[in-house]
Amino acid sequence: MREWWREIAGLVLPVACGGCGRPRTELCAECGAQLLGGVPRRVRPDPEPPGLPVVHAAAGYENAVRAALLAHKERGVLGLAGGLGRALAGAVRAGAGRPSDGRPLLLVPVPSARRSVAARGHDPARRIALAAAADLRRTGTPARVAAVLRQRRPVADQSGLGARERQANLAGALTVAAGGRRLLGAGRVVLVDDLLTTGASLAEAARAIGAAGGREHAGPAVRHAAVVAASPSAFEINRNWK
């Protein structure tokens, strides 16, 4: 029945696979296997920015995975959020596990710049985080999204910047919104994003959360982060890490 309905829907509302362009499906079986078929692993950029939490990624940023992430982020193929969210949920499980104290995992997405959200018409990391939290809950792990991070100042476009330049560009750029510290105290924080390149965004997000309580009362320490994809070299670096 589901396959029949998909065929009819494909004729009325044509779609194409976000990974390879195959018609009548938003993510074909072959591209889905590239996204979801592997075992999430720890990744480390080189150089590794100070303060970067332990990061797990579901897949390498290449081929169908890269195409699907770009289709979701830049072309607004929002139906891909479900598959990308499942991949992110797998990376969260690999790093953070299941809470033993009954408190939920708090998925905190790295925020996009307001101008980027306005241009795209959606916030990709937040949408994928919501899908990931739903997948975690379906499989018995309490989880919810706490979108508490905000940009406190404009930052330059990251494309074309090297690792050190990205760290300088983002230093002090994020803050926790008013009332966010109370929300962060309700569970175990896991930073999430769609992609890890240099790690500068995740390191700055971890710094902002740690500084949320001010000088006298520090915010929760962020020990884990998860992304849908990372550069293949980040997997290789971790394999040979000493």
C-alpha positions in Angstrom: 0.0 0.0 0.0 2.8 2.4 0.9 4.7 1.8 -2.3 1.4 2.2 -4.4 0.8 5.6 -2.7 4.4 6.7 -3.3 4.0 5.9 -7.0 0.7 8.0 -7.2 2.3 10.8 -5.1 5.3 10.8 -7.4 3.1 11.4 -10.4 1.1 14.2 -8.9 3.9 15.9 -6.9 7.2 14.8 -8.6 10.2 14.4 -6.3 13.7 13.3 -6.7 16.2 11.6 -4.5 18.3 14.2 -2.6 21.4 12.0 -3.0 21.4 11.0 -6.7 18.3 12.6 -8.3 16.4 9.3 -8.9 12.8 10.3 -9.5 9.8 9.6 -7.2 11.6 9.3 -3.9 13.3 11.8 -1.6 16.0 9.3 -0.6 16.5 6.1 -2.5 17.6 2.9 -0.9 21.2 3.2 -2.2 21.7 6.7 -0.9 19.9 5.9 2.3 22.4 3.1 2.8 25.3 5.6 2.5 23.6 7.9 5.1 22.3 5.3 7.5 24.1 2.1 6.8 27.4 2.8 8.6 28.3 2.7 12.3 28.6 6.2 13.8 32.2 6.9 14.9 34.2 9.5 16.7 35.7 12.2 14.6 38.4 14.8 15.2 39.4 17.7 13.0 43.1 18.5 12.6 43.9 20.9 14.1 41.4 20.2 16.9 40.1 23.5 18.4 40.4 24.0 22.2 37.2 23.1 24.1 35.8 20.8 21.4 33.6 18.1 23.0 33.8 14.4 21.9 32.1 14.4 18.5 30.5 11.4 16.8 29.4 11.5 13.1 27.0 9.2 11.3 28.7 9.3 7.9 31.5 10.9 5.8 30.7 14.2 4.0 30.9 12.8 0.4 28.8 11.5 -2.4 25.1 11.0 -1.6 25.5 12.2 2.0 26.9 15.5 0.9 24.3 15.9 -1.8 21.4 15.2 0.6 22.7 17.6 3.2 23.1 20.4 0.6 19.6 19.6 -0.8 18.1 20.0 2.6 20.0 23.0 3.6 20.3 25.1 0.4 17.4 23.9 -1.7 14.8 23.4 1.0 14.1 19.7 0.4 12.5 19.4 3.8 11.4 15.9 3.4 15.0 14.8 3.9 15.0 16.0 7.5 13.6 12.6 8.6 16.5 10.5 7.2 19.0 13.1 8.3 17.5 13.1 11.7 17.7 9.4 12.0 21.4 9.6 11.1 22.0 12.3 13.7 20.1 10.2 16.3 22.5 7.3 15.7 25.5 9.6 16.2 23.9 10.9 19.5 23.4 7.3 20.7 27.0 6.4 19.9 28.4 9.2 21.9 26.0 10.0 24.7 24.2 6.7 25.2 20.9 6.6 27.1 20.5 8.7 30.3 20.7 6.6 33.4 19.2 9.2 35.7 15.9 9.5 33.9 16.6 13.0 32.7 16.3 13.6 28.9 19.1 14.3 26.5 18.9 17.9 25.5 19.9 18.3 21.8 21.2 21.9 21.5 21.6 22.8 17.8 24.3 25.2 16.7 22.4 28.3 15.4 22.6 29.6 11.9 23.0 33.3 11.2 19.7 35.1 11.0 20.4 36.2 7.5 21.0 32.6 6.5 17.8 31.4 8.0 15.9 34.2 6.3 17.5 33.4 2.9 16.8 29.7 3.2 13.4 30.0 4.8 14.3 27.5 7.5 17.0 26.5 10.1 18.5 23.3 8.9 20.3 22.2 12.1 17.2 22.8 14.2 14.9 20.9 11.9 17.3 17.9 11.8 17.6 18.1 15.6 13.8 17.9 16.0 13.7 14.8 13.8 16.6 13.3 15.8 14.9 13.9 19.1 11.7 12.3 17.8 13.7 9.2 16.6 15.4 8.9 20.0 12.1 9.0 21.8 10.6 6.4 19.5 13.4 4.0 20.5 13.2 4.6 24.2 15.7 7.4 24.8 14.1 10.5 26.4 15.2 13.5 24.4 14.1 16.9 23.4 15.5 20.0 21.6 16.7 23.0 23.5 17.4 25.7 21.0 18.9 28.1 23.5 22.0 29.4 21.6 21.9 32.8 19.8 24.5 34.8 17.9 25.5 37.8 19.9 27.3 39.5 17.0 27.6 39.1 13.2 30.2 36.7 11.9 31.8 36.5 8.5 30.9 33.9 5.9 32.8 30.8 7.0 33.3 29.4 3.4 36.9 29.9 2.3 38.2 30.4 5.9 40.8 28.1 7.3 40.7 26.4 10.7 42.4 29.3 12.7 40.4 31.9 10.8 37.2 30.2 11.7 38.1 30.0 15.3 38.9 33.8 15.3 35.7 34.5 13.4 33.5 32.7 15.9 35.3 33.5 19.2 32.7 34.9 21.6 30.0 35.0 18.9 27.5 32.8 20.7 25.5 33.2 23.9 22.7 31.4 25.7 19.3 33.2 25.4 17.6 34.5 28.5 16.1 31.7 30.5 18.2 29.2 28.6 20.3 28.2 31.6 17.3 26.9 33.4 16.4 24.8 30.5 19.9 23.4 30.2 19.8 22.3 33.8 16.9 19.9 33.0 19.0 17.2 31.2 22.3 16.2 29.7 23.4 18.5 26.9 24.5 17.2 23.5 25.5 19.7 20.9 24.2 18.9 17.5 24.9 20.2 14.0 24.5 18.9 10.4 28.2 19.0 9.5 31.6 19.1 11.2 34.4 20.8 9.2 37.0 22.5 11.5 35.0 22.1 14.8 35.1 25.8 15.4 31.3 26.2 15.7 30.9 23.3 18.1 33.8 24.5 20.3 32.3 28.0 20.4 28.9 26.6 21.3 30.4 24.5 24.1 32.2 27.6 25.4 28.9 29.6 25.4 27.0 27.0 27.3 29.8 26.6 29.9 29.8 30.4 30.4 26.0 30.6 30.6 26.0 30.9 34.4 28.4 33.8 34.6 31.5 33.9 36.8 30.0 32.5 39.9 27.8 29.8 38.5 29.1 28.1 35.4 26.7 26.5 33.0 26.7 22.7 32.4 29.9 21.2 30.9 29.3 19.9 27.4 31.0 16.5 26.9 29.3 15.2 23.8 28.4 16.5 20.4 27.0 14.7 17.3 26.8 15.6 13.6 25.2 14.0 10.6 28.5 14.1 8.6 32.1 15.0 8.9 35.0 15.2 6.5 36.3 11.7 5.7 39.8 12.9 6.9 38.3 13.4 10.4 37.5 9.7 10.5 41.0 8.8 9.4 42.6 11.1 11.9 40.7 9.5 14.7 41.6 6.0 13.5 45.3 6.8 13.8 45.0 9.0 16.9 47.5 8.2 19.7 
